[in-house]
Amino acid sequence: MEILIVEDDQRMAQLLKRGLEREGHITCVAEDGADGFDYARSRDFDVVVLDAMLPKMDGFEVVRRLRVDGCRAPVLMLTAKDAPKDIVHGLDSGADDYLTKPFSFDELLARIRAVARRVPVARAATLCVGELTLDPASHEVSRGELRLLLTPREFQILELLMRRNGLVLSRDAIIEAVWGHSADVEQNTVEVFIANLRRKVDGAHEMKLLHTVRGVGYCLKVDSP
């Protein structure tokens, strides 16, 4: 599953991220409510793990605005507050479940599975750039008749570039969108992933789709003849 973690405590966010990725999930981290709201609207996450107390916009307001905006992604709220009125507030705001801190990681996983089953997300249609296709639902990627085998991180980067077809994304923008604000990722890490994607996506094809704009970043597009 693709899971958005919205948590301002960097230590907690990284613990959740590492634990979920060890379970095979793809994660994205936002460290304040405003960014979490923007991230949740920008792509189809299977589950949003949302802290209640956040800077810029609290979790209650984030989930309320998401529901008003039409976002139906399942939301699991995390908070240290366990008073019934706070739980009611979270659920009435649009959250699907509520977990109080401290909690066991096994319980978190069980609740994530439960809300994902309860509220299946309508996934976006297949993305296409030239003869390159990416299916967000099945995680299948093909170029023409050839299926491409990507790692979860390569898939995230390629999906990001395909959703912004023709736009140039800087290394910092890719790091922020794929790894999250608080991740300690060097820019040459992005270069390594781009090199691997270029080998898999373009390979021996005469028409190249993945382009480097020197001094700026990367984009995916079909060049005009």
Secondary structure, DSSP 8 states (H G I E B T S, - for coil): -EEEEE-S-HHHHHHHHHHHHHTT-EEEEESSHHHHHHHHHHS--SEEEEESS-SSS-HHHHHHHHHHTT----EEEEES---HHHHHHHHHHT-SEEEESS--HHHHHHHHHHHHHHS-------EEETTEEEETTTTEEEETTEEE---HHHHHHHHHHHHTTT--B-HHHHHHHHT-TT----HHHHHHHHHHHHHHHTTT-SS--EEEETTTEEEE-----
